[in-house]
Amino acid sequence: MNPDFLVTHSGGFHADELLSSVILTRLFPQARIMRSRAPEWITPGADRIIYDVGGAYDAAAQIFDHHQRGAPLRDDGQPYSSFGLIWKHYGLDYLANLGLPAAHVDALHASFDASFVLPVDLMDNGALNPATAGQLAGLTLPVLLETLKPVFDETDPEAENRAFHNALAIARSFVEARISQSAAKLRAEGLVHQAIVDAGEARILELPMGMPFRPAIMKAGADHLLFVVHPRDKDWCLTTIRRADEGFEVRADLPAAWAGLTGADLEAVCGVEGASFCHNGRFVAAARTREAILAMAELAVTAAAS
């Protein structure tokens, strides 16, 4: 199906139809967005996809609303918004359209649904109060997107549509960036896994570049690892490994004597020529060469064992 029109409601816009539009306009770039509540537009037809309006959910008829009685629910009973429905039916095609590896598409579809789509669905249906975010409540994505609406006394009749399309561009950047980051984490997982295999029982994991490493370490059950080293620009980094996703507790700190030192002061204390920096929090250090950073890492392992 190649629709000529992507139909959603007119008036004030919300995150769910904006984010739905991000998905649909990527798949059907030739289609025109029509914002209307007129019966002739919100009635299903072969030339259109209708979402967040129309009072029905019928994928075969290409209408995806969630405001009616008997609105669709997820398998666990949580409500859909139009975004969730569009992602359910078009998300896999959207990810494939981005050129992501086929082997990663299903995992990305599920993780994006759980971490990005579902919260929008819940907020749109009143099942999640943004106030639970405390002082950050006004900075959630749905709230921020709605701040792009025209002010109440705007008199330009085109202001709503203009604001919608401006907000759509911003919403698109968030969706694409989030998926790009998630896809990168999956690529990193493969690289880290191979590095773990290569490291064997060593306490130090060497990576070819800076990348997310903790998820792959946890997945591999590599509890013996204490530190990670990798190149960064012209220098090399030595990094600790956090014990949990939340908090800052690490498997092993860098030596206390290194804390906050740089240059010659750090070289003198650790005895490694080329040592250049250690954060005062003792979770990251740097050196000018690979040999120097590996020497520092070995010293850190010895200190952790004592």
C-alpha positions, 0 to 999 in steps of 0.5 A: 500500500502506498497511501496518498494521505496520512490523516490525523486530527486537526487542532492541538497536537500531542506526542502520540500523533507526532511520533506516529507521523515520524514513522509513517512519513519515513515509510510513505514520503510521498504521502501528504499529512492531512490534519482534519476531523471532517467526516470525509477525511476520517472515513477509511479509504484505499488512499489513506492511513488514519491515526489518532482520530476516527473512533476505530481500530482496524488495521485492515482498513488502515485506521488506528484510533484509541479513543473509542470504547473497547480501545485496543490493549496490549497483551498485558492490559496496558493501553495503546495510543496511536503511536503504539498502534502504528509502531506495532504495525509499521515499526519493523518496516520502519527499522528495515527502512533505516537500513539496520542489520536484519539480525537486530531488527526484532530486538530493536523493535521490542526494546524501543517499544518498551522504553520509548513507545510504551511511556508515550502510550501510558502518558497519552492515556492518563495511565502514567502521570508525568508528575512521578518524574518530580522536578523533571516532569516538565522536561519529559518528551511528550510535555516538551513537544506540546510546548511547541503548540501555538499560544492561545491567542495566536490568530494566524489560521496556519499557525497550528499546521506550521507548529505541527510540522516544526514539532514533527521535525524535532520529534523525528530527530529524537526517534532517529537518535534513540534508535541509532544509539540502541543500534550502536549498543547492539553493534558494541555488544558483538565487539565487546563479546569478542574482546571478552573471549580474547581476554580469557581470564585476564582482569583487564578488557582491551577494546578497539575504541570507546563503546558501551561495554557493561551490558555485554560484560554482564550478559557474558557473565564475565565477573572476573573483569575489573577494568577496561582500556581503550584508545581515545583520540591520541590517548588511552583510557583506563575505566572502571566497571560499574556493578549496577545500572543505577548508582556509581559503585564499581567492581574496583576503584583505581588506586587512591594515591592517583586521585586527582593527579595529572602529568608528572605528579601522576607519573611520580606516584604510579611510576609509569612514564606516560601516565597523564590523568586520574579523575578525583573520583578514581573511575577513569584515568588516561595515559599517552600510550597503550603500554602506559595504560596497560601498565597502569591497569596492571597496577590497579588490578594489583592494588584491588587485590591487596 
